[in-house]
Amino acid sequence: MKYIAILLLVTTMVSCGSSDDAKPIVVEPIDYTAINEEEINAYLTANDLVSETTASGLHYIIENQGDGAKPTATSNVTVAYRGYFLNGNVFDQSTEGLAIGLDQVIAGWTEGIPLFNEGGNGVLLVPSHLGYGSFDYSSIPGGSVLVFDIELLSVN
């Protein structure tokens, strides 16, 4: 009797599980560009900072240009950094330095790190479209502006 009940349950689940008319749910990304720009400008004002802005919307502050080699968007570099949100909460950091290819990171780093020479340091304010986008990624909420204090230790 229990086998008949299980068979009936499985048959019901299979027959109700899907149909040819079922359409996948598609979640459209949200464009946070204008919102992120407002958030970055408010952060800069509140912290009495002045940044430069690239055509893509990346904000950067060069504290020390450095005098060593200048990386390209495909260089392998070693970077010491602290990544945090506009509220100051740190989500990642590497004080010893992370060796990585700039073609393997978020677009904000691919574009921003080559603004510095080896030995240089400063701040990158990365809007979400140059970071992780409008969807949650690990501990980073979708639409988040990311702030990175960076020091370009070496171009490898």
RARAPE-V279705 format. One record per residue. RES is the residue in one small letter. PSI is psi in degrees with one decimal (999 if undefined). Layout:
RES_PSI + RES_PSI
This chain:
m_-42.5 + k_-30.1 + y_-34.7 + i_-40.7 + a_-42.2 + i_-43.8 + l_-42.8 + l_-42.1 + l_-46.1 + v_-43.3 + t_-42.2 + t_-43.0 + m_-42.3 + v_-43.5 + s_-25.7 + c_-9.3 + g_-42.4 + s_162.1 + s_165.1 + d_-20.7 + d_-9.5 + a_134.6 + k_139.6 + p_148.8 + i_123.6 + v_123.0 + v_118.9 + e_138.6 + p_152.4 + i_137.4 + d_106.2 + y_8.7 + t_-53.0 + a_-41.4 + i_-46.5 + n_-39.4 + e_-42.7 + e_-43.3 + e_-43.1 + i_-45.2 + n_-39.3 + a_-41.0 + y_-45.6 + l_-45.1 + t_-47.9 + a_-28.8 + n_12.1 + d_49.6 + l_152.6 + v_129.7 + s_162.9 + e_156.6 + t_133.3 + t_170.7 + a_-27.9 + s_-12.9 + g_2.8 + l_128.2 + h_140.6 + y_150.5 + i_118.1 + i_111.5 + e_-37.9 + n_116.9 + q_-32.5 + g_161.9 + d_11.4 + g_-159.3 + a_151.1 + k_123.6 + p_164.6 + t_176.5 + a_-11.4 + t_6.2 + s_156.2 + n_128.9 + v_163.7 + t_122.1 + v_128.4 + a_135.6 + y_162.3 + r_122.7 + g_130.5 + y_165.0 + f_170.2 + l_-23.4 + n_0.8 + g_-9.4 + n_121.8 + v_133.1 + f_-16.3 + d_151.4 + q_156.5 + s_101.0 + t_-26.3 + e_-23.4 + g_139.0 + l_124.3 + a_123.3 + i_153.2 + g_135.6 + l_-8.9 + d_8.5 + q_14.2 + v_178.7 + i_153.9 + a_-32.9 + g_-34.3 + w_-41.5 + t_-38.3 + e_-37.4 + g_-39.8 + i_-39.8 + p_-4.6 + l_-14.5 + f_152.2 + n_160.8 + e_133.0 + g_-7.3 + g_162.3 + n_161.0 + g_-155.8 + v_136.2 + l_128.6 + l_107.7 + v_112.3 + p_159.7 + s_-32.5 + h_-13.9 + l_3.0 + g_-112.0 + y_8.8 + g_-158.0 + s_1.1 + f_149.6 + d_140.4 + y_111.5 + s_-121.3 + s_8.3 + i_114.5 + p_144.6 + g_142.3 + g_6.2 + s_137.6 + v_134.0 + l_136.2 + v_132.0 + f_122.4 + d_119.5 + i_150.3 + e_120.3 + l_100.6 + l_-43.6 + s_153.6 + v_114.6 + n_999
